[in-house]
Amino acid sequence: MNEPRDTTANTPDSADELRPLSALVDGELSDAERSALLERLGHDPAAAARVAHYRSQNTALRRLFPLAGETASLFVQRRTPWWQLGAAIAGGLALGLMLAITLPAQLLPGGFGQPAFAQRADLAYAVYAPERRHPVEVTVREEAHLLSWLSARLKRAVTAPSLGEYGYALVGGRLLPGESGPAAQFMYQNSTGKRLTLYISPYSSREISLRLLHNGASRTAYWANHGMGYALSGTDNEPRLRAIAADACTALGGDAGAWSG
């Protein structure tokens, strides 16, 4: 089996490139446009990081201005003149910098103060969990090869913990581009078709006890230890996702008992 190549892309910086990314965040794309763009984001780390940044800014605005509801957005309609688009983006970036400096990280779920691997995991879940035909690159039928391949690419022993206690069976996995090198994603599925993903990426900045990132109906529970970052994404309720994450952490060699909650 040929191993997929790591891909990189230039950071989108023109109005035409930025417009569909903001439209995705603001829910302005058709189903076909959304599917096509999500597929592209799976292979374009720069654009994926841009979308995660846009989402974090919208989340921060909704926290700051709750009465504004869905109108609290940094992004403009697709038919806005280019000069207004540029001004809005510039203003949004300035506001984002201000928020990053002045607001504590706990007020910005899904945004500033959260490690890039958690945001990438959240986006990777959004891209691949709905996929019916190709949810993984290597299926569980080749589990030994999958683990060997991903371990070689991440230069670290990688395992897929059993989540059978929670009704989830391993479907398979794939290689993804991470912030500082390759990352791995394992896909799990239960008897009703609901999916859960585990994202694993090198992360040596610091140890992180369990934290949660919220993105609409989905949640990502993430933590970091022993030079690796882990993120479990799905639609299970928060207590259940925390419990699954604790067991996964233990199975992966971490100490969930040290988490302060």
N, C-alpha and C positions, 0 to 999 in steps of 0.2 A: 504494500500500500504506500503510495507516495505521500510524504508528509507535506502539509500545506506550508507555504512560505509566509514568513512574517511580512505584513504589509504596513506601509506608512503612507501618509498623505499630507499635502500642504495644508496649513491652517486656513480655513475659509475666511476671506477677508473682504470680498466684494459684496455689493448689495444683492446681486443675483444669487450668490452662494449662501448668504446669511438668511435671506427671506424664507426659504423653505424650512430652515432650522427653527426660526421663531414661530412659523406657522404650525409646525409640529407641536411645539410647547403650548401654543394657544388653542390647539384643537381645531385648526382651520383647514386641515387637509382632508381630502376624500379618503375612503378606505384604501383604494388602490395606491394613491400617492403616499399614504402613511406606511403601507406595507413595503413599498419600494424604498422609501427613505430609511426605514428601520433596517432593512437588509443592507443598505449602503453603510449605515453607522456601524454595523458589525465588522466592517473591514476598514473603517476610517477613524482611527483613534482621535485625531484632532477634532473632527466634527462631533464625535461622541462626547468629547470633553466639553465642547462648546454648548451642546444641548444640556448636559448636566449642570453647567454654569448658569444657563438661562433658567432652568427649573429652580435652582437654588435662589436666584434673585426673585422669581415670582413667589416662592414660598416665604421669603423674607418680607416682601411687600404685603402679602396677605396677613402676616403676623403684625406688621406695623400699622396697617390700615384695614382692620377687619370689616368695617362698614362698607368698604369699597367692593367686597366680594370678588367676583370673577373679573371685575374691571381693573383690579390692581395688577397690571401687567406692564412690563417694560417694553413690550413689543407692539409693532404697528401692523395695520392691515396690509395685505399684500398689494393693494392698489395705491398705497401712500406714495407721494412723489419722493424721488431718490434723496433730495436734500433734507426732507423731514425724516426719512429713514436713518440717514447718517447722524442727524442730530439726536434722534431717539436712542440709537445705539451708543453714541458717545455719552449721552446723559445717563444711560443705564449702567455703563461701565463705571462712570464716576460715582453713581449711587452705590454700585456694588462694592467699590473700594471703601466708601464711607461706612457701609454696613459692616464690612469685614473688620474695620478698625474700631468701631464704636459699640457693636453689639456682642454680647457673650455668645460663645459657640452653641450653648444649649438652646438659644432662641432661634437657631437656624437649622432645623432638621433638614437633611438632604442638601446642605449647602456648605458655607464657609465653616472651617474648623473641623470638617470631616475629611478623612483620608481619601485620596483619589481612588484607591482600590474599591472602597465601598460604593462610590458613585458609579464606577465602571461596572461593578457587579449588578447594581440596580438596573442600569441600562441594558446590560447583557441579558438579564432576565426578561426585560420588556421586549427585546428583540427575538429571543429564541424560545421562550416558554410557549408562545402561541403557535409556533411552527409545527405543522402536522407531518410533512413529508421528510424534512431533514432537521430534526431537533438536535441531533448530535452528529459528529464526524465519525466516531467509532462507537459501535453499539456494545452492549454488555456481553454479547456473544464472544467478543474479543477482549474481555476485561483485562487479561494478563498483558496483552499487547498495549492496550490503552494506558495502563498504569506505568508500564515500562517506558513508553514513548513520552508521556507527559513528564515523568520523572527526569528523563534525559534532557528534555527541553528546559525545564525549570531548574535543572542542576540541583535537585533536592528530591528525596524520596516522597512520592505523592501517593496517597491512598484515598479511596472512596469509602467513607464510613457507612456501615449498615444503618438504615433508618426504618427497617422493617417493623420495629416496635410501634411506629407511628403510621404504618400502612403504606409507606413509600418504598418502592423498589427502584433500583438503579436502572436507568435507560441506556446510559452511555456517557460520553463526554466529548469535549473539543478543546483545541488550543486557541487562545485568544491573545491579541496584543495587550500588554499591560503598560503601566506608566514607565517602568524601567526595565522591561523585558517581557518574555512570554508569561502568560497566565493560563490557568486551567479552569474549565467549567464542567462540573458534573451535573447531569440532569436526572431527577427522580420523578416518579409518577405514581399516583395511587389508583385504586380500582375505579374511581369515578373520572379519571383523566386529569385530575388536578396535578399541577407540577410544582416542583421545588428545585432550586438550583443552588449548588455550592461552588463558590468562586474562590480560587486559591492563587495568591500572587506573592512574590517576594516583597517584604516590607520590613525594613530594619530601623525605621525612625524611632519607634518606641513601642512598649508593650501597651495594649489597649484592652481594658475589660469590656464586656459586652455592651454595645450601644445599638440603638435602632435608628434606621432611616425610613421615613414614611414617604410614599409616593402614590397618592390616590388609594386604590384598594390594595396595593401590594406593600410589603414591608421587607426591609433588609436588616437582618441582625448581623453585626460584624464585630470582629475582635482581632487582636494580633498578639502573637507570642513567638519566641524562638526564631525571629527573623522572617516570619511569614504572616501575611494578612489573610483572613478568612471572612467570607460573607455568605450568609444563607438567605436566599430571597424567595418569597412566596406570598400567598394570600391567607395563610393561617392567621388566627387571631394572635395578639401579642403574647399572652401567656404560653400558648402552645409553641409558637415560634421560638420563644426564649428557651423552653424546655428542650426542643429539638437541637437548638444551637449548643446548649450545655452538654448534651450527650455527644454531639459531633465534636465539640472541643476536646472532651475527654478521650474519645476514640482517636483523635489526631495527636494525642500526646500533650495536650494542654491541661491546665488546672482550673476548671470551671468553678471549683469550690472557692477560689480566691477572688471571684468576681464580687464586687460590692453591690451589684444590682443596677 
